[in-house]
Amino acid sequence: MSIFSRLETFAYKHVFVPRQGKHTFDFIRNLYSKGEKVIDFGSGIGTNSRLFSPDDYIGLEINKSRVSESCRAFPNYNFQAISLINTESDRLPIEDNSHDIIFISLCLHHIDSKTCKLLFAEFRRILKRGGRILGIEPCIMPSSIFSNIIMNVIDRGDYIISEADYTAMYKSESFKIDPINIVKTFGYNLWQYKATVSEKGNINKDFFTNKTRYRKLIKPINTLLTYGKWVALIYIIFLLLQYSFLTYLN
């Protein structure tokens, strides 16, 4: 597990998560009942596991550092490290028609459309009849240019798209979207929604999500911030140690 991955997990836990908004995920409480089986796809550091009963919950995450943090912080919950889904033969470690809810929090905007298609096929396989996806994603809004820029500066996701594009993507994969709300927090516009399987088998193979113009322009700044903050931190620590050493000698 790389030091960089550990540092990013630390920053995510102590900087990003506290700024998601105290009530941002409260909408889940009205859509989940104890006893319904839940997959938290992209469970991160496990913070949102508390929305569900431990008996109902499985968190799936590809970042092993975040899985380790989740298991440490929430020992009563079940978290599993998974591999990327790259081909149609790849499977999530979940049985067919076994779960009522797939919860997706701030995850899809990190995933290209080819992989999203493979994941949606897995979600249809996993969900029981009448099951649903409950999700929240940052979204581009034509009336919020400042937020659109801020999201693309500070977020590592390359595919922050509009509510209409998310809806079209789900529709192309045979899901019906019911929008819930858009929450504004810390420069983000977060779109809450519910998705249910509609016309199974009517799948559009030609739909693709692309990086927005904001992302194409701002990506170098985001990359600089992502890696540059750790270079700056290491340099500051070096200066402090050097100053302490010289002070000691004098």
Disulfide bonds with the S-S distance in Angstrom:
none
